[in-house]
Amino acid sequence: MKGQIGRCELCGRNKVTLTEHHLIPKEEGGTFLETAFLCRPCHKQIHNLYTNQELAVRLFTIERLQNDEKIHKFIKFIRKQPASASVKIKKSNERKYRGR
């Protein structure tokens, strides 16, 4: 499905290029488990905000992601952007400085 045009399961925008997101990351045992199809900005933002462990333990469904405060703010923003918009995604400070 990579590269297909459709509706993002996280933000709900239509006519966006979709990428496959493993709800439980492959590195955490999710290789053959459920996936969701997300637009690139949503997919990138998820991985910039959360560790794979956080995704596997706490945010392993679309509903849980949508209800999480950090990604919820991004979803409100991205829904207002046209599908053709180029959105710059930055790594959160928590993720950027973790492990120092």
GIPEDA-V274167 format. One record per backbone hydrogen bond with DSSP energy under -0.5 kcal/mol. CO is the residue of the C=O (numbers start at 1). NH is the residue of the N-H. E is the energy in kcal/mol with one decimal. If there is no record, write none. Layout:
BEGIN
co->{CO/CO}
nh->{NH/NH}
e->{E/E}
END
This chain:
BEGIN
co->{1/4/6/8/13/16/17/18/19/19/20/21/21/23/25/25/26/30/34/34/36/36/37/38/39/40/41/42/43/44/45/46/48/51/52/53/54/54/61/62/63/64/65/68/69/70/71/72/73/74/75/77/78/82/85/86/92/93/94/97}
nh->{4/18/16/12/8/6/40/3/21/38/22/23/36/25/28/30/29/33/23/24/21/38/9/19/43/44/45/46/47/48/49/50/92/55/56/57/58/59/65/66/67/68/68/72/73/74/75/76/77/78/79/80/81/85/87/88/96/97/98/100}
e->{-2.4/-3.1/-2.5/-1.3/-2.5/-2.4/-0.8/-1.8/-0.6/-2.6/-0.5/-0.7/-2.4/-0.6/-1.7/-2.1/-1.9/-1.6/-1.6/-0.6/-3.3/-0.6/-2.6/-3.0/-2.4/-2.9/-2.5/-2.3/-1.7/-1.5/-1.6/-2.1/-1.6/-2.2/-2.3/-2.5/-2.6/-1.5/-2.2/-2.9/-1.7/-0.7/-1.1/-2.4/-1.5/-0.9/-2.7/-2.2/-1.6/-3.2/-2.1/-1.3/-1.7/-1.9/-0.7/-0.5/-2.8/-2.3/-0.6/-1.3}
END
